[in-house]
């Protein structure tokens, strides 16, 4: 099923029943698992603030034009300290593992530099390449007028 290109669209249901689109993604965005009733979706905004939504219903919409997919209806829930703690712990864990990845990448770069030094017999120049000097403009000197 994953190769048919199903989409997942999240809509927030407002108190008057109006549906407001929140997200439209391929199911790979959710690692192949469509959010289910009872799940909580934490939407991260650019400023690091999260909004939380409870999945109310999910509907598979069949379409003959290739736009079939999952419509997931969510309702905004009040931010609670437990939810804030979850996303804070998630962010801290992500930063920890990113730091580990950076350290491992630096160690690998160091090993590569050392191997390169052995191969070429000298340390590679780590300075940025010098800029080539600008070509000088040819200055034409005025000629003396020809005598007749």
Secondary structure as UniProt FT lines:
FT   HELIX           2..4
FT   STRAND          7..13
FT   TURN            15..16
FT   STRAND          19..26
FT   HELIX           27..30
FT   TURN            31..32
FT   TURN            37..38
FT   STRAND          40..44
FT   TURN            46..47
FT   STRAND          50..61
FT   TURN            64..65
FT   STRAND          69..77
FT   HELIX           81..120
//
